[in-house]
Amino acid sequence: MKGVDLSVEFCGLKLRNPLILTPGPMTQDGESILQAAKYGAGAVINRSIEKKGGKDPMPCLSSLGGGILNATTASASSVDDWIEREFPKAKKAGIPIIGSIFVLKAKSAIAEYTELAGKVADAGAAMLHVVTNYVDMSLDEARAIIASVKKTSDLPVCVNLNYAYDIERVGGLMRKAGADAALVVDGPWAMKIDVSTGMPIIGSPDGTGHLCGRPVHPLSVYCVYKLAKAVDMPLIGSGGVYSGEDALELMMAGATAVGLQSSVITGGFEKIREIRDEMSQILEEQGVKSVKDIVGKTIRLVKGRTEKDIKYHEKGNISLSEMRKILRNP
Ligand SMILES: Cc1cc2nc3c(=O)[nH]c(=O)nc-3n(C[C@H](O)[C@H](O)[C@H](O)COP(=O)(O)O)c2cc1C
């Protein structure tokens, strides 16, 4: 496995491998960031920081559809706690720390995002990660926030995007507003109702949350593929990465780096090392020398596909019995 070069460059940051531990409980403080580095992460994005610290509703999590329904908010530590305590510790990890910021209420959001961005940049973040997709705001408001954050420092800015069928449009608008990169995707909005009471199973104000983990992976592959084709911007492919194969799929779809959170919550920090080693092994078996070579491979292959490469069913449509056979034995 020593033969495969896993290093990548992401917005000027040199990463020893493409695996970025994304915001969440596994990057909730300096200690967890040290662990992430020890187990091989290429970079981390801290659990998003809110000015005064977040408060999770009860209950804020549930397993759902093979994944996690998540209604947690930001890090409980305030921005000042991060500056005084967590960032100095985290910086000893020796890997790039991407500073994630979040504002809970859309009112006066621009001023607050701008203040947070300045503080996190001064604390030594290598890049900024701006989370506007948890707040009820328009795309225009989100664009104004990105434009304002961009002016606070020279750091590259990564925008956090939810699943969207028109991800090219949303990502393109963010790019025009000044985003240098995008995380694609954070979990789509989802909901589960307890039919014995009619109440949502989680306690967020409106009962909804983000679906994270396994079920999100195909949506992430779709969004990365669509956005990478349409907009010239480096992407972190994120959502449901549990194996080396999952990670490589997102890179072939066009991502330069790959995010992990749910698989590390359930499998522990060792999962990072396991996924990294699986990536190396698959690439070595394929005779690929550098992981950089596979970024966007699927885009290039599909672009070259012509009408004569496509095979059609003899009778026009696949028969119902063939369909059932395929679906019963995937
Ligand atoms: C419990 C939990 C907490 C999270 N907290 C944050 C957060 O603070 N900020 C953020 O931008 N994303 C947050 N996320 C989203 C993840 O970083 C990630 O983008 C998303 O879950 C999809 O990746 P995954 O399927 O590997 O978890 C959180 C996810 C989970 C499951």
The ligand as an SDF file (V2000), in Angstrom:
LIG
                    3D

 31 33  0  0  0  0  0  0  0  0999 V2000
  -24.5920   14.3300   15.2690 C   0  0  0  0  0  0  0  0  0  0  0  0
  -24.1700   15.2020   14.1190 C   0  0  0  0  0  0  0  0  0  0  0  0
  -23.7770   16.5200   14.3610 C   0  0  0  0  0  0  0  0  0  0  0  0
  -23.3950   17.3560   13.2850 C   0  0  0  0  0  0  0  0  0  0  0  0
  -23.0030   18.6440   13.5410 N   0  0  0  0  0  0  0  0  0  0  0  0
  -22.6680   19.4680   12.5030 C   0  0  0  0  0  0  0  0  0  0  0  0
  -22.2520   20.8030   12.7410 C   0  0  0  0  0  0  0  0  0  0  0  0
  -22.0910   21.2660   13.8720 O   0  0  0  0  0  0  0  0  0  0  0  0
  -22.0070   21.5890   11.6490 N   0  0  0  0  0  0  0  0  0  0  0  0
  -22.1100   21.1240   10.3580 C   0  0  0  0  0  0  0  0  0  0  0  0
  -21.8560   21.8640    9.4120 O   0  0  0  0  0  0  0  0  0  0  0  0
  -22.4420   19.8270   10.1210 N   0  0  0  0  0  0  0  0  0  0  0  0
  -22.7380   19.0060   11.1630 C   0  0  0  0  0  0  0  0  0  0  0  0
  -23.0710   17.6960   10.9040 N   0  0  0  0  0  0  0  0  0  0  0  0
  -23.0880   17.2200    9.5130 C   0  0  0  0  0  0  0  0  0  0  0  0
  -21.8470   16.3760    9.1700 C   0  0  0  0  0  0  0  0  0  0  0  0
  -20.6540   17.0920    9.3510 O   0  0  0  0  0  0  0  0  0  0  0  0
  -21.9150   15.8310    7.7240 C   0  0  0  0  0  0  0  0  0  0  0  0
  -21.8180   16.8880    6.7980 O   0  0  0  0  0  0  0  0  0  0  0  0
  -23.2140   15.0740    7.4450 C   0  0  0  0  0  0  0  0  0  0  0  0
  -23.6090   14.3380    8.5840 O   0  0  0  0  0  0  0  0  0  0  0  0
  -23.0580   14.0980    6.2680 C   0  0  0  0  0  0  0  0  0  0  0  0
  -21.9620   13.2320    6.4540 O   0  0  0  0  0  0  0  0  0  0  0  0
  -22.0390   11.7940    7.2070 P   0  0  0  0  0  0  0  0  0  0  0  0
  -23.0940   11.0050    6.5250 O   0  0  0  0  0  0  0  0  0  0  0  0
  -20.6460   11.2350    7.0720 O   0  0  0  0  0  0  0  0  0  0  0  0
  -22.3920   12.0790    8.6330 O   0  0  0  0  0  0  0  0  0  0  0  0
  -23.4250   16.8490   11.9640 C   0  0  0  0  0  0  0  0  0  0  0  0
  -23.8130   15.5120   11.7280 C   0  0  0  0  0  0  0  0  0  0  0  0
  -24.1740   14.7020   12.7840 C   0  0  0  0  0  0  0  0  0  0  0  0
  -24.5930   13.2820   12.5140 C   0  0  0  0  0  0  0  0  0  0  0  0
  1  2  1  0
  2  3  1  0
  2 30  2  0
  3  4  2  0
  4  5  1  0
  4 28  1  0
  5  6  2  0
  6  7  1  0
  6 13  1  0
  7  8  2  0
  7  9  1  0
  9 10  1  0
 10 11  2  0
 10 12  1  0
 12 13  2  0
 13 14  1  0
 14 15  1  0
 14 28  1  0
 15 16  1  0
 16 17  1  0
 16 18  1  0
 18 19  1  0
 18 20  1  0
 20 21  1  0
 20 22  1  0
 22 23  1  0
 23 24  1  0
 24 25  2  0
 24 26  1  0
 24 27  1  0
 28 29  2  0
 29 30  1  0
 30 31  1  0
M  END
$$$$
